[in-house]
C-alpha cells in the first residue's frame, strides 16, 4: 500500500550547507510517526522541508501518491497538510477564537462552525477562553490553540515540531493523550519530539536521525527495546 507521505533521498539546508542528506521516510495513513535524534540532527529541518519552508537541493516529497516537491507552503494546506512550528505558533494579540479562524484562511472547511465545535471537543480547556488573547494563556494552552488552528483546515496530515517543548510534566501527558485522540479522528501525525521515550510509547513508527542522515527506523515498541537507541537517545534506562 502506498504511504500517505513519502520522502525519498531528501537533501536540504541553509546557505548551500546541507543539514539533512539523502533522508528517506514513509508515513502510512492514520499513523503517528515520530522523528527523534540528538540536537542538530536535522529533525526540524526535515519537517520544514516537507512543508516547503526550507529549500531542498535533492530528493522528492510525495503526498497521497502525488509529487509535491515543487509546491509552495500555501499550496500544501489545501491538499491536506498542516504544520505547527515549535515557537511563535500563536498570534498572541488575537483571541483564541480569532486564532482558530486564521486556520481556515488557506483552506476553508466545508462547515466552519462544525469543524470549530469538533476542535473545541478535542480541546475543552479552550472553550471558556475563546475571547481571551492567546498571549495570556499558559504554554500548554497556547499549544492547544496552535494545534486547534492547524486542525481547522481539516488536514489529512499534521506536522508537529516539538509539541511538548517547555511544557510542564502535567501538560506533556495531556498533549500526548490529545495526539492519540487526533489520530482517532483520522488525522495522520508526523512529529519531531525531544521527549523521545514518551513519544515512542504512543508512536506506531519512529525514525532516528543522526548528523542529518537516517540512523534507524522501526515501530515505536521496537525502538524502545533497541539497546543502541536506548543507550544513545533514551537515557540508557529500560523502556
Order of alpha helices (4+ residues) and beta strands (2+ residues): beta-beta-beta-alpha-beta-beta-alpha-beta-alpha-alpha-alpha-beta-alpha-beta-alpha-beta-beta-alpha-alpha
